[in-house]
Amino acid sequence: MSKILVVGGAGYIGSHMVRELLDKGYDPLVFDNLSTGHDDAVPDGRLIIGDLADQTAIASVFRNYEISAVMHFASFIQVGESVTSPLKYYHNNVANTLNLLSAMENSGVKRFVFSSTAAVYGTPDVVPIVEDSPLKPENPYGHSKLMIEQVLADCDTAWGLKSACLRYFNAAGAHPSGEIGERHNPESHLIPIILQVASGQREFITVNGNDYATPDGTCVRDYVHVCDLASAHSLALAALLNGSNSMTYNLGNGTGYSIRQVIEVCRKVTGHPIPVTVGERRAGDPAQLVASSVKILRELGWQPQFAELERIVESAWRFASSRGTSVAKKGLKS
Ligand SMILES: NC(=O)c1ccc[n+]([C@@H]2O[C@H](COP(=O)([O-])OP(=O)(O)OC[C@H]3O[C@@H](n4cnc5c(N)ncnc54)[C@H](O)[C@@H]3O)[C@@H](O)[C@H]2O)c1
């Protein structure tokens, strides 16, 4: 059984990855400082609590375990905060990732799967966005991810590090078991915020801008189920372990939904009216971000299982409801 180090595996996407790795017969080990993650999202006996800023701690993981590959989910993820606190983002997302890569180089581990983002494209000239579209991030978060993509390419040249840069669009949904799901605090992602309205934790959802050049004036995004992200990672991991060269893929469904459409689906799934107010546009929000994932579909045979938005929302609602939020599972299909 290959031991896979999942850095940031107590977080939203990383914890789903751990489940996927177990399902696929790997032996995952999580390294996480629990700054935004949750220890109860990691199966017993698989969590090392540690910070990537601590070079000794991360080096000792590679000394003590025979790691076949590293999957790196640990970073700060809030675009708005990255604009007001850029150094926080460059320290954690860039400098701390360099610590991880140095530990890998020192111990000869040469397989790396990296959580990149659609934010590396900035405002696209053309949608759907393909992987060789211009890379022009518009905030420190996106810059921090693109910097690491460049570092990975340079490490490949220098010491043969083979990496998969996976550029996610909007991760959403929760594990079908209802046991793990999205728990960010503060929550900045659309679907969990809407579901907080449905569960009585917020009074309404604010739509930021309704005058974009889209069919209903609200921003259009591509939502991809977190378990589909995990299955794409496991295909990339298997390819790397089988000797593949470095790769870069978009991960999305290729279908855009406007904020109003997402709210409508959430109303249908939860049975709650979900009141809406309209606020100002947020700086740097492109009108449309929709992925072309044709490359990974074709090259690695990725087959998303939860592409319909309704299924994504149902799974997120199942998780939100199981967390004991204040309403019953109104409208949830079993
Ligand atoms: N959620 C999305 O829609 C989305 C979209 C695009 C890209 N991504 C990327 O996916 C990755 C995972 O996102 P997420 O939503 O699961 O975030 P998350 O905040 O839920 O998970 C990040 C995890 O990393 C840990 N961590 C952070 N800094 C650390 C450090 N210095 N040392 C050790 N552990 C540390 C946190 O405690 C947390 O468990 C991130 O790199 C993010 O940039 C996410």
The ligand as a Gaussian input file, in Angstrom:
#p B3LYP/6-31G(d) Opt

LIG

0 1
 N      -12.644000      25.375000      -1.963000
 C      -12.565000      25.739000      -3.244000
 O      -13.553000      26.013000      -3.937000
 C      -11.209000      25.800000      -3.912000
 C      -11.136000      26.254000      -5.247000
 C       -9.890000      26.304000      -5.854000
 C       -8.748000      25.886000      -5.184000
 N       -8.853000      25.456000      -3.883000
 C       -7.625000      25.030000      -3.182000
 O       -7.859000      23.771000      -2.578000
 C       -7.110000      23.656000      -1.367000
 C       -8.023000      23.177000      -0.271000
 O       -9.095000      24.086000      -0.112000
 P      -10.186000      23.854000       1.021000
 O      -11.430000      24.538000       0.585000
 O      -10.215000      22.431000       1.389000
 O       -9.546000      24.703000       2.215000
 P       -9.546000      24.399000       3.785000
 O       -9.214000      25.687000       4.459000
 O      -10.805000      23.707000       4.179000
 O       -8.341000      23.368000       3.950000
 C       -6.996000      23.773000       4.051000
 C       -6.346000      22.882000       5.099000
 O       -4.954000      23.204000       5.172000
 C       -4.580000      23.352000       6.543000
 N       -3.437000      24.268000       6.577000
 C       -3.407000      25.564000       6.154000
 N       -2.186000      26.071000       6.344000
 C       -1.417000      25.093000       6.872000
 C       -0.070000      25.016000       7.280000
 N        0.762000      26.076000       7.216000
 N        0.412000      23.860000       7.796000
 C       -0.403000      22.772000       7.894000
 N       -1.702000      22.784000       7.512000
 C       -2.198000      23.943000       7.009000
 C       -5.826000      23.878000       7.235000
 O       -5.848000      23.644000       8.635000
 C       -6.923000      23.103000       6.502000
 O       -7.178000      21.853000       7.118000
 C       -6.504000      25.026000      -1.114000
 O       -5.146000      24.980000      -1.479000
 C       -7.270000      25.953000      -2.033000
 O       -6.492000      27.022000      -2.472000
 C      -10.044000      25.406000      -3.233000

